[in-house]
Amino acid sequence: MVIGAALHGLTTVAQRSPFNGLEVLPADSTGHYRILIGGHFHGESTNRSGYPASTLLANLDTINALGANLFLSTGDLFMDAENDRDRYARAFLRKLNVPLFNSPGNHDDFGAGSRDPFEFDIPFNPGRSGDTIFHDRVLLLNTELNDGSLIDDQLGRLNELSDSPGLRNLFVVSHRPIWSEDDPAYSDLFKDNTRSLTGTNFKTEVYPILEQIAKHAQVYWISGSLGGQAPSSIFFQRHAPNITYIQCAIRDEPRDALLIADVHPDTVKWSALSLTGQKLEAPDTYDAAWWRERVGKEEDFNWRLLPYLVKKTLTRNEFWWGAACALLLGFFVRRLWQR
């Protein structure tokens, strides 16, 4: 995906999705608008179909009926960005009536503009105090660059927002939860994630900027690198005053869900949409304490799935390659033993 160049200052020009060409609609006359949030739309890592997750496709009518103003993807939109585009366009993007934006993950394409943050404002229609126009900012970052550290324009744009008149809510979207890596409160919860090799500058350079922004605005940092063993598609932690850490990603699993943010001039109300009909609690239920009780614990084995799992194993090339290697190794060991 080619992420557009940074937009400086408040803009009245609607932002257009690079994926389905739709424009972000402004807030209504009351100042309300709705954001849909999800990620890892290619589903499980073994998906080689070139299509998005079945749970996503099965809920397109429901997603379109929600009346969202924009749809934020937390990365890994594609499995193979170069080869899957046509299938995605045919099955998903052309049928989606919500403008979609993506924060690049490790499976996504990086064009020439991907080093710049992609950002836009959503003005509040009734939001003005004197010369100050109240607005919200959406900032999509590329945490696949620089081993997850934010430098140059990415850090610079975030820093500029520490003194942004009228800013009420900042929605930062990144694939990697770089806020979790060096924090003992979260680092053990996301061990299967894409993460840096040497550490990032989040704690030393990024978080102090968030603290400055949080003095006058709500900060929601939303990520989407969730391993296949995650107990939920949602992580929601109020970390500090006006700073909330969030994760949301699907894997073509029964737990698949999207987040919904209903933004009003004076509050943001969060809810969740299950893509499989499961009963969900309020998003803030799925905090660090909830995760710590469940992460790493396997679900009870469903014996009714045994025939399917056997068939799935026997039809995978990897199984037969492994069996052939085992037989070959056994043959050589036997010959050596017989000498």
Residue frames as qw, qx, qy, qz and C-alpha x, y, z in Angstrom:
[[0.000, 0.889, 0.459, 0.000, 0.00, 0.00, 0.00],
 [0.370, 0.363, -0.037, 0.854, 1.23, 3.47, -0.80],
 [0.292, -0.721, -0.494, 0.388, 0.63, 5.64, 2.22],
 [0.265, 0.856, 0.201, 0.395, 0.12, 9.26, 1.27],
 [0.378, 0.324, -0.310, 0.810, 2.32, 12.14, 2.30],
 [0.227, -0.432, -0.623, 0.612, 1.66, 13.83, 5.61],
 [0.023, -0.750, -0.417, -0.513, -1.10, 16.41, 5.74],
 [0.333, -0.079, -0.413, 0.844, -0.17, 19.45, 7.79],
 [0.203, 0.043, 0.174, -0.962, -2.77, 21.47, 9.65],
 [0.478, 0.364, 0.660, -0.451, -6.54, 21.23, 9.70],
 [0.031, 0.066, -0.694, -0.716, -8.01, 20.24, 6.36],
 [0.580, 0.282, 0.332, -0.688, -11.57, 20.52, 5.09],
 [0.566, 0.363, -0.594, -0.441, -10.93, 18.19, 2.19],
 [0.911, -0.185, 0.234, -0.286, -12.38, 14.73, 2.80],
 [0.193, -0.510, 0.821, 0.171, -9.85, 11.93, 2.82],
 [0.825, 0.291, -0.237, -0.423, -10.29, 9.26, 0.17],
 [0.826, -0.280, 0.489, 0.010, -9.50, 5.59, 0.74],
 [0.135, 0.585, -0.686, -0.411, -6.68, 4.26, -1.45],
 [0.243, -0.037, 0.969, 0.023, -8.42, 0.86, -1.49],
 [0.245, 0.532, 0.807, 0.074, -12.03, 1.51, -2.47],
 [0.190, 0.331, 0.314, 0.870, -11.96, 5.20, -3.41],
 [0.302, -0.772, -0.528, -0.186, -14.60, 6.28, -0.91],
 [0.115, 0.556, -0.246, 0.785, -14.38, 9.52, 1.01],
 [0.280, -0.270, -0.729, 0.563, -14.58, 9.88, 4.78],
 [0.186, -0.740, -0.447, -0.466, -17.86, 11.54, 5.68],
 [0.040, 0.413, -0.411, 0.812, -17.74, 14.31, 8.28],
 [0.012, -0.227, -0.813, 0.536, -19.44, 14.13, 11.64],
 [0.048, -0.648, -0.688, -0.324, -23.20, 14.67, 11.64],
 [0.090, -0.745, -0.108, -0.652, -24.98, 17.77, 12.90],
 [0.698, -0.705, -0.046, -0.116, -24.54, 16.65, 16.51],
 [0.023, -0.787, 0.611, -0.081, -20.80, 16.04, 16.09],
 [0.786, -0.201, 0.574, -0.111, -21.13, 12.25, 16.12],
 [0.624, 0.512, -0.519, -0.281, -19.30, 9.86, 13.81],
 [0.921, -0.226, 0.295, -0.117, -18.43, 6.15, 13.88],
 [0.215, 0.648, -0.720, -0.125, -15.15, 4.32, 13.34],
 [0.994, -0.038, -0.012, -0.100, -14.83, 0.59, 12.63],
 [0.057, -0.750, 0.658, -0.039, -11.54, -1.02, 13.66],
 [0.967, -0.065, 0.246, -0.035, -9.99, -4.40, 12.88],
 [0.110, 0.752, -0.614, -0.213, -6.90, -6.00, 11.40],
 [0.265, -0.261, 0.921, 0.114, -5.14, -9.10, 10.11],
 [0.684, 0.336, 0.123, -0.635, -7.87, -9.40, 7.51],
 [0.523, 0.369, -0.715, -0.283, -6.14, -12.22, 5.65],
 [0.898, -0.293, -0.095, -0.316, -7.11, -14.45, 8.57],
 [0.851, -0.418, 0.279, 0.152, -4.96, -17.35, 9.68],
 [0.108, -0.734, 0.545, 0.390, -1.32, -17.45, 8.59],
 [0.443, -0.035, 0.856, 0.264, -1.92, -20.65, 6.59],
 [0.525, 0.690, 0.384, -0.317, -4.47, -18.94, 4.34],
 [0.325, -0.246, 0.591, 0.697, -3.21, -19.27, 0.76],
 [0.396, 0.616, 0.680, 0.028, -6.53, -18.57, -0.98],
 [0.254, 0.173, 0.252, 0.918, -5.72, -14.96, -1.79],
 [0.307, -0.659, -0.430, -0.536, -9.04, -13.89, -0.23],
 [0.210, -0.501, 0.436, -0.718, -9.75, -12.19, 3.11],
 [0.108, -0.025, 0.910, -0.401, -10.85, -14.18, 6.15],
 [0.216, -0.390, -0.814, -0.373, -14.19, -15.93, 5.77],
 [0.224, -0.607, -0.617, 0.448, -15.49, -14.33, 8.97],
 [0.040, -0.422, 0.052, 0.904, -14.93, -10.89, 7.43],
 [0.163, -0.014, -0.657, -0.736, -16.57, -11.73, 4.10],
 [0.224, -0.440, -0.868, -0.052, -19.55, -13.35, 5.82],
 [0.186, -0.680, -0.494, 0.509, -20.30, -10.10, 7.65],
 [0.245, 0.109, 0.298, 0.916, -20.03, -7.61, 4.79],
 [0.214, -0.631, -0.533, -0.522, -23.75, -6.80, 4.86],
 [0.539, -0.717, -0.381, 0.225, -23.62, -6.22, 8.60],
 [0.497, -0.287, 0.031, 0.818, -20.51, -4.06, 8.31],
 [0.111, 0.307, 0.407, 0.853, -22.07, -1.95, 5.56],
 [0.340, -0.692, -0.546, -0.328, -25.27, -1.53, 7.58],
 [0.539, -0.488, -0.396, 0.561, -23.42, -0.04, 10.56],
 [0.138, 0.945, 0.209, 0.208, -23.18, 3.34, 8.88],
 [0.648, -0.501, 0.046, 0.571, -19.55, 3.92, 9.83],
 [0.214, 0.944, -0.102, -0.229, -17.72, 7.00, 8.59],
 [0.365, 0.687, -0.629, -0.015, -14.41, 5.13, 8.19],
 [0.988, -0.150, -0.029, -0.002, -12.81, 1.72, 8.65],
 [0.026, -0.819, 0.569, -0.072, -9.32, 1.52, 10.15],
 [0.965, 0.077, -0.244, 0.064, -7.22, -1.59, 9.49],
 [0.500, -0.791, 0.352, 0.033, -4.45, -2.32, 11.99],
 [0.055, 0.651, -0.718, -0.240, -2.24, -4.00, 9.39],
 [0.222, -0.074, 0.960, 0.152, -1.71, -7.31, 7.61],
 [0.600, 0.390, 0.083, -0.694, -4.58, -6.44, 5.32],
 [0.787, 0.417, -0.378, -0.253, -3.18, -8.91, 2.76],
 [0.900, -0.265, 0.296, 0.179, -1.35, -12.19, 2.98],
 [0.577, 0.001, 0.427, 0.696, 0.45, -11.41, -0.29],
 [0.136, 0.716, 0.177, -0.662, -0.09, -7.77, -1.17],
 [0.061, 0.420, -0.576, -0.698, 1.24, -8.08, -4.71],
 [0.136, -0.021, -0.908, -0.396, -0.77, -11.13, -5.80],
 [0.012, -0.438, -0.859, 0.265, -3.97, -10.88, -3.74],
 [0.103, 0.268, 0.083, -0.954, -5.21, -7.45, -4.82],
 [0.378, -0.033, -0.577, -0.723, -7.56, -8.59, -7.58],
 [0.433, -0.331, -0.838, -0.021, -9.24, -11.19, -5.40],
 [0.176, -0.382, -0.525, 0.740, -9.57, -8.71, -2.53],
 [0.186, 0.160, -0.156, -0.957, -11.07, -6.13, -4.86],
 [0.436, -0.132, -0.701, -0.550, -13.57, -8.58, -6.28],
 [0.520, -0.367, -0.769, 0.052, -14.68, -10.19, -3.00],
 [0.428, -0.543, -0.476, 0.544, -14.25, -7.39, -0.46],
 [0.228, -0.292, -0.020, 0.929, -13.18, -3.91, -1.46],
 [0.136, -0.174, -0.500, -0.838, -15.72, -3.25, -4.22],
 [0.447, -0.526, -0.684, -0.236, -18.52, -4.42, -1.95],
 [0.421, -0.435, -0.469, 0.643, -17.41, -2.43, 1.09],
 [0.088, 0.813, 0.336, 0.467, -19.26, 0.90, 1.34],
 [0.477, -0.861, 0.000, 0.179, -17.01, 2.30, 4.09],
 [0.411, 0.808, -0.380, 0.183, -13.70, 4.06, 3.26],
 [0.936, -0.295, -0.037, 0.189, -10.87, 1.76, 4.35],
 [0.167, 0.856, -0.442, 0.210, -7.41, 2.81, 5.54],
 [0.961, -0.118, -0.197, 0.155, -4.55, 0.50, 6.52],
 [0.257, -0.847, 0.466, -0.016, -1.54, 0.85, 8.79],
 [0.679, 0.451, -0.570, -0.105, 1.09, -1.38, 7.14],
 [0.830, -0.414, 0.362, -0.091, 1.89, -4.75, 8.65],
 [0.349, -0.500, 0.720, 0.331, 4.68, -7.14, 7.77],
 [0.533, 0.286, 0.769, 0.206, 2.54, -8.74, 5.02],
 [0.339, 0.865, 0.309, -0.204, 1.57, -5.46, 3.37],
 [0.647, 0.473, 0.174, 0.573, 3.17, -3.66, 0.46],
 [0.329, -0.731, -0.080, 0.593, 5.37, -0.64, 1.12],
 [0.528, 0.730, 0.247, 0.358, 5.38, 1.97, -1.61],
 [0.462, 0.371, -0.141, 0.793, 7.56, 5.02, -1.95],
 [0.236, -0.617, 0.029, -0.750, 5.28, 7.09, 0.30],
 [0.775, -0.429, -0.461, -0.052, 5.14, 4.58, 3.13],
 [0.533, -0.012, -0.429, 0.729, 7.84, 6.35, 5.11],
 [0.146, -0.277, 0.087, -0.946, 5.46, 9.25, 5.72],
 [0.175, 0.290, 0.806, -0.485, 2.65, 9.06, 8.24],
 [0.132, -0.409, -0.628, -0.649, -0.85, 9.21, 6.81],
 [0.094, -0.368, -0.626, 0.681, -3.11, 11.52, 8.74],
 [0.111, -0.463, -0.444, -0.759, -6.33, 13.44, 8.51],
 [0.139, 0.030, 0.507, -0.850, -8.68, 15.46, 10.68],
 [0.168, -0.541, -0.780, -0.265, -12.36, 14.94, 11.36],
 [0.061, -0.232, 0.194, -0.951, -13.84, 18.35, 12.29],
 [0.020, 0.473, 0.800, -0.370, -16.74, 18.54, 14.72],
 [0.076, 0.610, 0.503, 0.608, -19.59, 20.41, 13.03],
 [0.333, -0.885, -0.243, -0.217, -20.69, 22.17, 16.24],
 [0.777, -0.409, -0.122, 0.463, -17.16, 22.30, 17.60],
 [0.385, 0.572, -0.025, 0.724, -15.84, 25.85, 17.82],
 [0.455, -0.763, -0.301, 0.345, -14.73, 28.11, 20.65],
 [0.088, -0.838, 0.190, 0.503, -13.71, 31.53, 19.43],
 [0.413, 0.687, -0.500, -0.327, -11.03, 30.97, 16.78],
 [0.207, -0.325, 0.922, -0.027, -10.43, 27.36, 17.85],
 [0.781, 0.118, -0.336, -0.513, -12.02, 24.60, 15.77],
 [0.634, -0.333, 0.668, -0.201, -12.32, 21.33, 17.65],
 [0.727, 0.428, -0.456, -0.285, -11.20, 18.29, 15.70],
 [0.865, -0.295, 0.406, 0.020, -10.00, 14.72, 15.98],
 [0.256, 0.693, -0.620, -0.262, -6.88, 13.38, 14.32],
 [0.981, 0.038, 0.191, -0.020, -6.32, 9.95, 12.77],
 [0.068, 0.792, -0.594, -0.125, -2.63, 9.09, 12.42],
 [0.994, 0.091, 0.053, -0.018, -1.54, 5.87, 10.70],
 [0.188, -0.785, 0.578, 0.115, 2.08, 4.85, 11.31],
 [0.857, 0.339, -0.386, -0.033, 4.38, 2.32, 9.68],
 [0.571, -0.670, 0.458, -0.123, 6.04, 0.35, 12.48],
 [0.953, 0.162, 0.160, 0.200, 7.68, -2.02, 9.99],
 [0.450, 0.758, -0.207, 0.424, 10.29, 0.67, 9.40],
 [0.065, 0.658, -0.510, 0.550, 13.38, 1.12, 11.58],
 [0.414, -0.039, -0.871, 0.261, 12.69, -2.07, 13.55],
 [0.348, -0.664, -0.661, 0.023, 9.62, -0.47, 15.12],
 [0.312, -0.448, -0.222, 0.808, 11.19, 2.80, 16.24],
 [0.260, 0.883, 0.383, 0.081, 9.54, 6.07, 15.22],
 [0.444, -0.383, 0.153, 0.795, 11.98, 8.55, 13.70],
 [0.151, 0.087, 0.466, 0.867, 12.02, 11.36, 11.13],
 [0.330, -0.247, -0.294, -0.863, 8.55, 12.38, 9.90],
 [0.595, -0.405, -0.676, -0.154, 6.72, 9.78, 11.95],
 [0.480, -0.406, -0.490, 0.603, 8.11, 11.04, 15.23],
 [0.123, -0.004, 0.038, 0.992, 7.96, 14.63, 14.02],
 [0.369, -0.380, -0.470, -0.706, 4.27, 14.55, 13.18],
 [0.601, -0.510, -0.607, 0.101, 3.46, 13.00, 16.52],
 [0.428, -0.258, -0.298, 0.813, 5.52, 15.67, 18.24],
 [0.048, -0.206, -0.222, -0.952, 3.69, 18.47, 16.42],
 [0.487, -0.509, -0.582, -0.407, 0.41, 17.18, 17.83],
 [0.484, -0.348, -0.573, 0.562, 1.62, 17.91, 21.37],
 [0.010, -0.442, -0.187, 0.877, 0.64, 21.51, 20.65],
 [0.010, -0.274, -0.722, -0.636, -2.40, 21.22, 18.40],
 [0.280, 0.066, 0.316, -0.904, -5.17, 23.71, 19.28],
 [0.695, 0.102, -0.043, -0.711, -8.62, 22.14, 19.46],
 [0.487, 0.179, -0.847, -0.118, -7.45, 18.52, 19.35],
 [0.699, -0.354, 0.235, -0.576, -9.89, 16.38, 21.34],
 [0.914, -0.108, 0.387, -0.056, -9.14, 12.80, 20.32],
 [0.225, 0.656, -0.666, -0.274, -6.06, 11.29, 18.70],
 [0.957, 0.050, 0.253, -0.135, -6.39, 7.85, 17.14],
 [0.043, 0.668, -0.709, -0.221, -2.93, 6.43, 16.45],
 [0.963, 0.140, 0.128, -0.193, -2.91, 3.22, 14.41],
 [0.105, 0.652, -0.743, -0.105, 0.12, 0.95, 14.10],
 [0.837, 0.061, -0.511, -0.188, 0.48, -2.72, 13.27],
 [0.602, 0.031, -0.655, 0.456, 3.01, -3.47, 16.00],
 [0.492, -0.831, -0.225, -0.126, 2.06, -2.69, 19.60],
 [0.541, 0.428, -0.380, 0.616, 5.37, -0.98, 20.19],
 [0.365, -0.644, 0.225, -0.634, 3.92, 0.36, 23.44],
 [0.915, -0.339, 0.007, -0.217, 4.01, -3.17, 24.87],
 [0.818, 0.346, -0.394, 0.235, 7.54, -4.36, 24.11],
 [0.387, 0.312, -0.543, 0.677, 9.44, -2.71, 26.96],
 [0.464, -0.409, 0.226, -0.752, 6.58, -2.54, 29.43],
 [0.058, 0.099, -0.971, 0.208, 6.43, -5.48, 31.87],
 [0.489, 0.226, 0.491, -0.684, 2.68, -4.89, 32.25],
 [0.745, 0.491, 0.062, -0.447, 2.11, -6.04, 28.65],
 [0.215, 0.621, -0.701, -0.277, 5.24, -7.58, 27.14],
 [0.208, -0.134, 0.967, -0.055, 4.42, -11.14, 28.18],
 [0.575, 0.409, 0.511, -0.491, 0.89, -10.95, 26.76],
 [0.659, 0.699, -0.027, -0.275, 1.88, -10.68, 23.09],
 [0.522, -0.491, 0.628, 0.302, 4.80, -13.08, 22.70],
 [0.644, 0.297, 0.647, 0.279, 3.65, -14.30, 19.27],
 [0.283, 0.916, 0.155, -0.239, 3.69, -10.79, 17.82],
 [0.630, 0.540, -0.008, 0.558, 5.96, -9.25, 15.24],
 [0.443, -0.879, -0.039, 0.171, 8.41, -7.33, 17.40],
 [0.257, 0.884, -0.381, 0.080, 11.72, -5.51, 17.24],
 [0.871, 0.119, -0.373, 0.296, 15.06, -7.27, 17.53],
 [0.488, 0.152, -0.371, 0.776, 16.85, -4.60, 19.53],
 [0.154, -0.614, -0.528, 0.566, 14.04, -2.61, 21.17],
 [0.218, 0.727, 0.400, 0.514, 12.34, 0.62, 20.11],
 [0.198, 0.160, -0.243, 0.936, 12.40, 4.25, 21.15],
 [0.363, -0.632, -0.544, -0.417, 8.82, 4.17, 22.39],
 [0.591, -0.634, -0.405, 0.290, 9.62, 4.49, 26.09],
 [0.495, -0.332, -0.029, 0.802, 12.36, 7.11, 25.72],
 [0.078, -0.091, 0.286, 0.951, 11.03, 9.34, 22.91],
 [0.251, -0.353, -0.667, -0.607, 7.46, 8.44, 21.96],
 [0.402, -0.581, -0.696, 0.130, 5.71, 8.05, 25.30],
 [0.239, -0.407, -0.259, 0.842, 6.80, 11.48, 26.63],
 [0.131, -0.041, -0.385, -0.913, 5.08, 13.02, 23.59],
 [0.389, -0.441, -0.752, -0.299, 1.91, 11.04, 24.33],
 [0.363, -0.512, -0.568, 0.533, 1.94, 12.39, 27.87],
 [0.062, -0.236, 0.032, 0.969, 2.08, 15.94, 26.51],
 [0.289, -0.190, -0.596, -0.725, -0.80, 15.31, 24.10],
 [0.423, -0.440, -0.792, 0.021, -2.82, 13.66, 26.86],
 [0.160, -0.277, -0.408, 0.855, -2.80, 16.90, 28.82],
 [0.323, 0.331, 0.030, -0.886, -5.39, 18.30, 26.41],
 [0.680, 0.228, -0.410, -0.563, -6.72, 15.32, 24.40],
 [0.877, -0.137, 0.426, -0.173, -7.64, 11.66, 24.62],
 [0.221, 0.572, -0.738, -0.281, -5.03, 9.37, 23.06],
 [0.913, 0.036, 0.341, -0.221, -6.05, 5.96, 21.72],
 [0.088, 0.573, -0.759, -0.297, -3.13, 3.90, 20.39],
 [0.884, 0.162, 0.265, -0.348, -4.61, 1.03, 18.37],
 [0.002, -0.516, 0.813, 0.270, -2.48, -1.88, 17.12],
 [0.865, 0.189, -0.027, -0.465, -3.14, -5.20, 15.40],
 [0.471, 0.402, -0.784, 0.036, -0.33, -7.71, 15.78],
 [0.701, -0.312, 0.434, -0.472, -2.06, -10.50, 17.71],
 [0.032, 0.314, -0.940, -0.132, -0.69, -14.03, 17.62],
 [0.560, -0.106, -0.673, -0.471, -2.84, -17.02, 16.76],
 [0.469, -0.265, -0.793, 0.285, -3.04, -18.10, 20.42],
 [0.106, -0.184, 0.232, -0.949, -4.58, -14.84, 21.61],
 [0.056, 0.339, 0.885, -0.315, -7.63, -15.42, 23.83],
 [0.250, 0.780, 0.452, -0.353, -9.56, -12.54, 22.26],
 [0.499, 0.555, 0.316, 0.587, -9.57, -10.33, 19.18],
 [0.097, -0.882, -0.066, -0.456, -9.68, -7.35, 21.53],
 [0.585, -0.252, -0.405, 0.656, -7.26, -5.91, 24.06],
 [0.066, -0.802, -0.204, -0.558, -8.34, -2.69, 25.76],
 [0.635, -0.369, -0.399, 0.549, -6.28, -1.13, 28.53],
 [0.057, -0.961, -0.047, -0.265, -6.65, 2.33, 30.02],
 [0.761, 0.140, -0.322, 0.545, -2.96, 2.80, 30.67],
 [0.309, -0.208, -0.286, 0.883, -2.79, 6.31, 32.12],
 [0.205, 0.690, 0.386, -0.577, -5.01, 9.40, 32.31],
 [0.483, 0.742, -0.048, -0.462, -6.22, 10.04, 28.74],
 [0.229, 0.522, -0.773, -0.279, -3.99, 7.28, 27.27],
 [0.857, 0.024, 0.402, -0.322, -5.55, 3.97, 26.20],
 [0.004, -0.406, 0.845, 0.347, -3.77, 1.03, 24.55],
 [0.804, 0.266, 0.265, -0.461, -5.85, -1.13, 22.22],
 [0.087, -0.260, 0.867, 0.417, -5.33, -4.17, 20.02],
 [0.725, 0.348, 0.362, -0.472, -7.81, -5.57, 17.52],
 [0.237, 0.438, -0.750, -0.435, -7.19, -8.29, 14.92],
 [0.898, 0.072, 0.172, -0.398, -8.96, -11.34, 13.51],
 [0.154, -0.454, 0.856, 0.195, -7.57, -14.76, 12.56],
 [0.639, 0.036, -0.580, -0.504, -10.55, -16.55, 10.97],
 [0.232, -0.023, -0.889, 0.394, -11.32, -17.93, 14.42],
 [0.296, -0.653, -0.691, -0.088, -14.51, -18.15, 16.53],
 [0.366, -0.594, -0.315, 0.643, -13.18, -15.23, 18.61],
 [0.319, 0.249, 0.327, 0.854, -13.09, -12.84, 15.60],
 [0.070, -0.838, -0.487, 0.236, -14.50, -9.40, 16.37],
 [0.326, 0.523, 0.107, 0.780, -14.28, -5.77, 15.30],
 [0.229, -0.437, -0.444, 0.748, -14.22, -2.70, 17.50],
 [0.084, 0.752, 0.451, 0.473, -16.62, 0.21, 17.10],
 [0.286, -0.274, -0.301, 0.867, -15.86, 3.71, 18.32],
 [0.028, 0.815, 0.503, 0.287, -18.84, 6.09, 18.45],
 [0.411, -0.058, -0.166, 0.895, -17.26, 9.50, 18.78],
 [0.096, -0.883, -0.443, -0.119, -19.23, 12.41, 20.23],
 [0.182, 0.806, -0.164, 0.539, -18.02, 15.93, 21.04],
 [0.389, -0.701, 0.397, -0.446, -17.73, 15.08, 24.72],
 [0.682, -0.319, 0.642, -0.142, -17.00, 11.33, 24.79],
 [0.441, 0.341, -0.752, -0.350, -16.01, 8.19, 22.87],
 [0.796, -0.131, 0.413, -0.423, -18.24, 5.17, 23.41],
 [0.152, 0.414, -0.868, -0.227, -16.67, 1.79, 22.59],
 [0.854, 0.041, 0.343, -0.389, -18.45, -1.41, 21.61],
 [0.180, -0.354, 0.865, 0.307, -17.61, -4.62, 19.75],
 [0.789, 0.298, -0.114, -0.524, -19.09, -6.66, 16.91],
 [0.599, -0.217, 0.767, 0.076, -18.60, -10.43, 16.95],
 [0.402, 0.421, -0.559, -0.591, -18.10, -11.85, 13.47],
 [0.312, 0.036, -0.943, -0.107, -19.25, -15.31, 14.58],
 [0.579, -0.497, -0.409, -0.500, -22.25, -14.55, 16.78],
 [0.565, -0.184, -0.638, 0.489, -20.46, -14.94, 20.09],
 [0.329, -0.899, -0.277, -0.078, -21.60, -12.92, 23.08],
 [0.524, 0.342, -0.246, 0.741, -19.08, -10.19, 23.82],
 [0.393, -0.691, -0.389, 0.465, -18.53, -8.09, 26.90],
 [0.097, 0.991, -0.015, -0.089, -17.77, -4.37, 26.85],
 [0.693, 0.579, -0.290, 0.316, -14.34, -3.79, 25.25],
 [0.050, -0.719, 0.509, -0.470, -12.75, -2.55, 28.47],
 [0.910, -0.310, 0.190, -0.199, -13.42, -6.00, 29.97],
 [0.935, 0.238, -0.022, 0.263, -10.57, -7.38, 27.87],
 [0.061, -0.934, 0.326, -0.133, -7.80, -5.61, 29.77],
 [0.313, 0.555, -0.749, 0.182, -4.37, -6.86, 30.86],
 [0.422, -0.243, 0.741, -0.462, -5.76, -8.66, 33.90],
 [0.848, 0.262, 0.218, -0.406, -8.34, -10.51, 31.78],
 [0.688, 0.580, -0.432, -0.062, -5.69, -11.49, 29.26],
 [0.042, 0.550, -0.783, 0.287, -3.21, -12.63, 31.90],
 [0.653, -0.107, 0.610, -0.436, -5.75, -15.09, 33.29],
 [0.849, 0.371, 0.295, -0.234, -6.26, -16.67, 29.88],
 [0.447, 0.753, -0.452, -0.169, -3.21, -16.24, 27.67],
 [0.141, 0.466, -0.873, 0.035, -1.42, -19.49, 26.91],
 [0.484, 0.028, 0.785, -0.386, -4.31, -21.64, 28.11],
 [0.135, 0.010, -0.818, -0.559, -5.64, -24.01, 25.47],
 [0.669, -0.045, 0.023, -0.741, -9.35, -24.48, 24.90],
 [0.690, -0.064, 0.692, -0.201, -10.88, -27.90, 25.59],
 [0.023, -0.209, 0.813, 0.543, -10.30, -30.23, 22.67],
 [0.702, 0.274, 0.132, -0.643, -13.38, -30.77, 20.51],
 [0.476, -0.143, 0.853, 0.158, -13.30, -34.47, 19.59],
 [0.621, 0.611, 0.461, -0.169, -15.90, -33.94, 16.89],
 [0.306, 0.877, -0.267, -0.256, -13.24, -32.06, 14.93],
 [0.580, -0.424, 0.658, 0.224, -10.86, -35.04, 14.91],
 [0.712, 0.374, 0.542, 0.241, -11.83, -36.35, 11.40],
 [0.329, 0.937, 0.075, 0.088, -11.49, -32.85, 9.99],
 [0.262, -0.857, 0.429, 0.113, -8.11, -32.28, 11.67],
 [0.703, -0.157, 0.643, 0.260, -6.79, -35.63, 10.40],
 [0.618, 0.626, 0.416, 0.228, -7.93, -34.83, 6.87],
 [0.103, 0.991, -0.090, 0.009, -6.44, -31.34, 7.10],
 [0.467, -0.663, 0.547, 0.206, -3.10, -32.77, 8.23],
 [0.703, 0.053, 0.657, 0.266, -2.98, -35.48, 5.55],
 [0.527, 0.740, 0.358, 0.216, -3.74, -33.02, 2.75],
 [0.085, -0.962, 0.201, 0.163, -0.91, -30.63, 3.63],
 [0.720, 0.575, -0.332, 0.200, 2.33, -30.84, 1.63],
 [0.089, -0.707, 0.575, -0.402, 4.33, -30.14, 4.76],
 [0.819, -0.275, 0.419, -0.281, 3.09, -33.39, 6.34],
 [0.952, 0.289, 0.083, 0.052, 4.20, -35.52, 3.40],
 [0.425, 0.733, -0.409, 0.339, 7.55, -33.76, 3.10],
 [0.379, -0.609, 0.569, -0.401, 8.12, -34.40, 6.79],
 [0.924, -0.068, 0.328, -0.185, 7.07, -38.05, 6.43],
 [0.825, 0.524, -0.142, 0.155, 9.39, -38.53, 3.45],
 [0.156, 0.740, -0.521, 0.397, 12.33, -36.99, 5.32],
 [0.635, -0.449, 0.517, -0.358, 11.61, -39.20, 8.35],
 [0.971, 0.160, 0.170, -0.058, 11.54, -42.33, 6.17],
 [0.633, 0.661, -0.293, 0.276, 14.76, -41.32, 4.42],
 [0.140, -0.696, 0.565, -0.421, 16.48, -40.63, 7.72],
 [0.824, -0.255, 0.421, -0.281, 15.24, -43.93, 9.10],
 [0.921, 0.383, -0.050, 0.051, 16.61, -45.75, 6.06],
 [0.413, 0.691, -0.454, 0.381, 20.10, -44.26, 6.49],
 [0.430, -0.572, 0.548, -0.434, 20.13, -44.96, 10.24],
 [0.945, -0.040, 0.265, -0.188, 19.16, -48.56, 9.60],
 [0.804, 0.520, -0.216, 0.192, 21.90, -49.00, 6.97],
 [0.106, 0.702, -0.543, 0.448, 24.49, -47.58, 9.36],
 [0.667, -0.411, 0.466, -0.410, 23.26, -49.82, 12.17],
 [0.977, 0.145, 0.122, -0.095, 23.51, -52.93, 9.98],
 [0.532, 0.694, -0.447, 0.185, 27.18, -52.31, 9.07]]
